Amino acid sequence: MHTQAALAGVNAAVVGLLLAALYSPVWISAVFKPADFDMVVLAVVGLMFWKLPPWLVVLSSGAMGWLLGTVL
């Protein structure tokens, strides 16, 4: 019982560290426009809710970024 509670606390701490690491170098240097934010939301939805393979999300995000960079 105590081990499960300890693991739940460690899990929460790891998630917090990962979010902090994602925000500082990645988010502030990559998300500038609403279109960038929309791409992030689509990627997260694709991974978490639509259960798309990560390689497909990475490739499609790169393609969308390239298209948005050439169009906008």
DSSP file (Angstrom, degrees, kcal/mol; ACC not computed):
  #  RESIDUE AA STRUCTURE BP1 BP2  ACC     N-H-->O    O-->H-N    N-H-->O    O-->H-N    TCO  KAPPA ALPHA  PHI   PSI    X-CA   Y-CA   Z-CA
    1    1 A M     >        0   0    0      0, 0.0     4,-1.5     0, 0.0     5,-0.1   0.000 360.0 360.0 360.0 -45.9    0.0    0.0    0.0
    2    2 A H  H  >  +     0   0    0      1,-0.2     4,-2.3     2,-0.2     5,-0.2   0.836 360.0  57.1 -70.2 -32.3    2.8    2.5    0.9
    3    3 A T  H  > S+     0   0    0      1,-0.2     4,-2.5     2,-0.2    -1,-0.2   0.897 104.7  51.2 -66.1 -39.4    4.8    1.5   -2.1
    4    4 A Q  H  > S+     0   0    0      2,-0.2     4,-2.1     1,-0.2    -1,-0.2   0.899 110.4  48.8 -64.6 -40.2    1.9    2.3   -4.5
    5    5 A A  H  X S+     0   0    0     -4,-1.5     4,-2.0     2,-0.2    -2,-0.2   0.902 111.5  49.7 -65.9 -40.4    1.6    5.8   -2.9
    6    6 A A  H  X S+     0   0    0     -4,-2.3     4,-2.4     1,-0.2    -2,-0.2   0.916 111.0  49.0 -64.5 -42.7    5.3    6.4   -3.2
    7    7 A L  H  X S+     0   0    0     -4,-2.5     4,-2.5     1,-0.2    -1,-0.2   0.865 108.4  54.0 -65.7 -35.4    5.3    5.3   -6.8
    8    8 A A  H  X S+     0   0    0     -4,-2.1     4,-2.1     2,-0.2    -1,-0.2   0.903 110.1  47.7 -64.2 -40.1    2.3    7.6   -7.5
    9    9 A G  H  X S+     0   0    0     -4,-2.0     4,-2.0     2,-0.2    -2,-0.2   0.903 112.1  48.4 -66.6 -40.9    4.3   10.5   -6.0
   10   10 A V  H  X S+     0   0    0     -4,-2.4     4,-2.5     2,-0.2    -2,-0.2   0.901 109.9  53.2 -64.8 -40.6    7.4    9.7   -8.0
   11   11 A N  H  X S+     0   0    0     -4,-2.5     4,-2.3     1,-0.2    -2,-0.2   0.919 109.1  48.5 -61.0 -44.2    5.3    9.4  -11.2
   12   12 A A  H  X S+     0   0    0     -4,-2.1     4,-2.1     1,-0.2    -1,-0.2   0.889 111.2  50.7 -63.9 -38.8    3.8   12.9  -10.6
   13   13 A A  H  X S+     0   0    0     -4,-2.0     4,-2.3     2,-0.2    -2,-0.2   0.905 109.9  49.6 -66.2 -41.1    7.3   14.3  -10.0
   14   14 A V  H  X S+     0   0    0     -4,-2.5     4,-2.5     2,-0.2    -2,-0.2   0.910 109.8  51.2 -64.8 -41.8    8.6   12.8  -13.2
   15   15 A V  H  X S+     0   0    0     -4,-2.3     4,-2.3     1,-0.2    -1,-0.2   0.914 110.3  50.0 -61.8 -41.7    5.7   14.2  -15.2
   16   16 A G  H  X S+     0   0    0     -4,-2.1     4,-2.2     2,-0.2    -2,-0.2   0.906 110.8  48.8 -62.8 -42.2    6.4   17.7  -13.7
   17   17 A L  H  X S+     0   0    0     -4,-2.3     4,-2.5     2,-0.2    -2,-0.2   0.903 111.0  50.1 -64.4 -41.3   10.0   17.5  -14.6
   18   18 A L  H  X S+     0   0    0     -4,-2.5     4,-2.1     2,-0.2    -2,-0.2   0.901 110.7  49.4 -65.0 -40.1    9.2   16.4  -18.2
   19   19 A L  H  X S+     0   0    0     -4,-2.3     4,-2.3     2,-0.2    -1,-0.2   0.905 111.8  48.7 -65.5 -39.8    6.8   19.3  -18.6
   20   20 A A  H  X S+     0   0    0     -4,-2.2     4,-2.0     1,-0.2    -2,-0.2   0.908 112.3  48.5 -65.1 -41.1    9.3   21.8  -17.3
   21   21 A A  H  < S+     0   0    0     -4,-2.5     5,-0.5     1,-0.2    -1,-0.2   0.849 112.8  48.8 -67.9 -33.4   12.0   20.4  -19.6
   22   22 A L  H  X>S+     0   0    0     -4,-2.1     5,-1.9    -5,-0.2     4,-0.9   0.897 112.0  48.7 -71.2 -40.4    9.6   20.6  -22.5
   23   23 A Y  I  <>S+     0   0    0     -4,-2.3     5,-1.7     3,-0.2    -2,-0.2   0.959 107.4  50.9 -66.1 -52.9    8.5   24.1  -21.8
   24   24 A S  I  <5S+     0   0    0     -4,-2.0     4,-0.3     1,-0.2    -2,-0.1   0.943 124.6  16.7 -62.9 -59.0   11.8   25.9  -21.4
   25   25 A P  I  45S+     0   0    0      0, 0.0     4,-0.2     0, 0.0    -1,-0.2   0.851 135.0  34.0 -84.8 -28.9   13.9   24.9  -24.4
   26   26 A V  I >X5S+     0   0    0     -4,-0.9     4,-0.9    -5,-0.5     3,-0.6   0.956 116.9  42.1 -92.1 -57.3   11.2   23.6  -26.7
   27   27 A W  I >><S+     0   0    0     -5,-1.9     4,-2.3     1,-0.2     3,-0.9   0.922 115.6  47.1 -61.8 -47.6    7.9   25.6  -26.2
   28   28 A I  H 34<S+     0   0    0     -5,-1.7    -1,-0.2    -4,-0.3    -2,-0.1   0.694 117.8  43.2 -72.7 -15.8    9.4   29.1  -25.9
   29   29 A S  H <4 S+     0   0    0     -3,-0.6    -1,-0.2    -4,-0.2    -2,-0.2   0.480 124.2  31.7-104.0  -2.5   11.6   28.6  -29.0
   30   30 A A  H << S+     0   0    0     -4,-0.9     2,-0.9    -3,-0.9    -2,-0.2   0.678 100.3  71.0-125.1 -28.4    9.1   26.9  -31.3
   31   31 A V     <  +     0   0    0     -4,-2.3    -1,-0.2    -5,-0.3    -5,-0.0  -0.815  48.4 133.4-103.1 103.4    5.5   28.1  -30.6
   32   32 A F        +     0   0    0     -2,-0.9    -1,-0.2     1,-0.1    -4,-0.0   0.706  61.8  40.4-114.9 -36.0    5.2   31.7  -31.8
   33   33 A K  S >> S-     0   0    0      1,-0.1     4,-1.7     0, 0.0     3,-0.5  -0.705  84.3-107.7-116.5 163.7    1.9   31.9  -33.7
   34   34 A P  H 3> S+     0   0    0      0, 0.0     4,-2.4     0, 0.0     5,-0.2   0.838 119.5  60.0 -58.8 -31.9   -1.6   30.4  -33.2
   35   35 A A  H 3> S+     0   0    0      2,-0.2     4,-1.8     1,-0.2     5,-0.1   0.871 102.8  51.8 -65.0 -35.5   -0.8   28.0  -36.1
   36   36 A D  H <> S+     0   0    0     -3,-0.5     4,-1.9     2,-0.2    -1,-0.2   0.918 109.7  49.0 -64.2 -43.4    2.1   26.6  -34.1
   37   37 A F  H  X S+     0   0    0     -4,-1.7     4,-2.4     1,-0.2    -2,-0.2   0.899 108.2  54.2 -63.2 -40.4   -0.1   26.1  -31.1
   38   38 A D  H  X S+     0   0    0     -4,-2.4     4,-2.5     1,-0.2    -1,-0.2   0.886 106.6  52.0 -60.7 -39.0   -2.7   24.3  -33.4
   39   39 A M  H  X S+     0   0    0     -4,-1.8     4,-2.3     2,-0.2    -1,-0.2   0.901 108.9  50.1 -64.4 -40.2    0.0   22.0  -34.6
   40   40 A V  H  X S+     0   0    0     -4,-1.9     4,-2.4     2,-0.2    -2,-0.2   0.928 111.2  48.7 -63.0 -44.8    0.9   21.1  -31.0
   41   41 A V  H  X S+     0   0    0     -4,-2.4     4,-2.7     1,-0.2     5,-0.2   0.920 111.5  49.5 -62.3 -44.4   -2.7   20.4  -30.1
   42   42 A L  H  X S+     0   0    0     -4,-2.5     4,-2.6     1,-0.2    -1,-0.2   0.896 110.7  50.2 -62.0 -39.9   -3.2   18.2  -33.2
   43   43 A A  H  X S+     0   0    0     -4,-2.3     4,-2.1     2,-0.2    -2,-0.2   0.923 112.5  46.2 -65.0 -43.6    0.0   16.2  -32.4
   44   44 A V  H  X S+     0   0    0     -4,-2.4     4,-3.0     2,-0.2     5,-0.4   0.917 113.8  48.4 -66.1 -42.4   -1.1   15.6  -28.8
   45   45 A V  H  X>S+     0   0    0     -4,-2.7     5,-2.2     1,-0.2     4,-2.0   0.910 110.7  52.3 -63.2 -41.4   -4.6   14.6  -29.9
   46   46 A G  H  <5S+     0   0    0     -4,-2.6     6,-3.0    -5,-0.2    -1,-0.2   0.886 116.4  39.3 -61.9 -38.7   -3.2   12.3  -32.5
   47   47 A L  H  <5S+     0   0    0     -4,-2.1    -2,-0.2     4,-0.2    -1,-0.2   0.925 126.4  31.1 -75.9 -45.5   -1.0   10.6  -30.0
   48   48 A M  H  <5S+     0   0    0     -4,-3.0    -3,-0.2    -5,-0.2    -2,-0.2   0.885 132.2  20.5 -87.5 -39.9   -3.3   10.4  -27.0
   49   49 A F  T  <5S+     0   0    0     -4,-2.0    -3,-0.2    -5,-0.4    -4,-0.1   0.838 128.7  39.4-103.2 -39.3   -6.8   10.1  -28.4
   50   50 A W  S   <S-     0   0    0     -5,-2.2    -4,-0.2     2,-0.0    -3,-0.1   0.568  94.6-137.7 -87.9  -8.1   -6.5    8.8  -31.9
   51   51 A K        +     0   0    0     -6,-0.4    -4,-0.2     1,-0.2    -3,-0.1   0.853  37.3 172.2  55.4  41.0   -3.7    6.5  -30.9
   52   52 A L        -     0   0    0     -6,-3.0    -1,-0.2    -7,-0.1    -2,-0.0  -0.475  41.9 -95.9 -74.4 150.9   -1.6    7.2  -34.0
   53   53 A P    >>  -     0   0    0      0, 0.0     4,-1.8     0, 0.0     3,-0.7  -0.429  30.8-123.5 -65.5 142.1    1.9    5.8  -34.2
   54   54 A P  H 3> S+     0   0    0      0, 0.0     4,-2.5     0, 0.0     5,-0.2   0.858 109.9  57.3 -56.6 -37.9    4.6    8.3  -33.0
   55   55 A W  H 3> S+     0   0    0      1,-0.2     4,-2.3     2,-0.2     5,-0.2   0.869 106.9  49.6 -63.2 -34.5    6.5    8.1  -36.2
   56   56 A L  H <> S+     0   0    0     -3,-0.7     4,-2.6     2,-0.2     5,-0.2   0.886 110.3  49.7 -70.4 -38.6    3.4    9.2  -38.2
   57   57 A V  H  X S+     0   0    0     -4,-1.8     4,-2.3     2,-0.2    -2,-0.2   0.901 112.1  48.6 -65.8 -40.6    2.8   12.1  -35.9
   58   58 A V  H  X S+     0   0    0     -4,-2.5     4,-2.2     2,-0.2    -2,-0.2   0.939 114.3  44.7 -65.0 -47.1    6.4   13.3  -36.2
   59   59 A L  H  X S+     0   0    0     -4,-2.3     4,-2.3     1,-0.2    -2,-0.2   0.920 115.5  46.4 -64.9 -43.5    6.3   13.0  -40.0
   60   60 A S  H  X S+     0   0    0     -4,-2.6     4,-2.6     2,-0.2    -1,-0.2   0.869 111.7  51.7 -69.5 -34.3    3.0   14.7  -40.4
   61   61 A S  H  X S+     0   0    0     -4,-2.3     4,-2.5    -5,-0.2    -1,-0.2   0.907 110.4  49.0 -66.1 -40.4    4.0   17.5  -38.0
   62   62 A G  H  X S+     0   0    0     -4,-2.2     4,-2.3     2,-0.2    -2,-0.2   0.905 112.1  48.4 -63.5 -41.2    7.1   18.1  -40.0
   63   63 A A  H  X S+     0   0    0     -4,-2.3     4,-2.6     2,-0.2    -2,-0.2   0.912 112.3  48.3 -65.7 -42.3    5.1   18.2  -43.2
   64   64 A M  H  X S+     0   0    0     -4,-2.6     4,-2.9     2,-0.2     5,-0.2   0.904 111.7  50.4 -64.6 -40.2    2.6   20.6  -41.7
   65   65 A G  H  X S+     0   0    0     -4,-2.5     4,-2.1     2,-0.2    -2,-0.2   0.905 111.2  48.1 -63.4 -41.2    5.4   22.8  -40.4
   66   66 A W  H  X S+     0   0    0     -4,-2.3     4,-1.8     2,-0.2    -2,-0.2   0.927 113.6  47.5 -65.0 -44.7    7.1   22.9  -43.8
   67   67 A L  H  X S+     0   0    0     -4,-2.6     4,-2.2     1,-0.2     5,-0.3   0.922 113.2  47.5 -63.7 -43.5    3.8   23.7  -45.5
   68   68 A L  H  X S+     0   0    0     -4,-2.9     4,-2.4     1,-0.2    -1,-0.2   0.856 110.7  53.3 -65.6 -33.2    2.9   26.4  -43.0
   69   69 A G  H  < S+     0   0    0     -4,-2.1    -1,-0.2    -5,-0.2    -2,-0.2   0.832 113.8  41.4 -70.0 -31.8    6.4   27.8  -43.4
   70   70 A T  H  < S+     0   0    0     -4,-1.8    -2,-0.2     2,-0.1    -1,-0.2   0.790 121.1  41.3 -84.9 -28.8    6.1   28.0  -47.2
   71   71 A V  H  <        0   0    0     -4,-2.2    -2,-0.2    -5,-0.2    -3,-0.2   0.895 360.0 360.0 -86.1 -43.3    2.5   29.3  -47.2
   72   72 A L     <        0   0    0     -4,-2.4    -3,-0.1    -5,-0.3    -1,-0.1   0.469 360.0 360.0 -90.7 360.0    2.6   31.8  -44.4
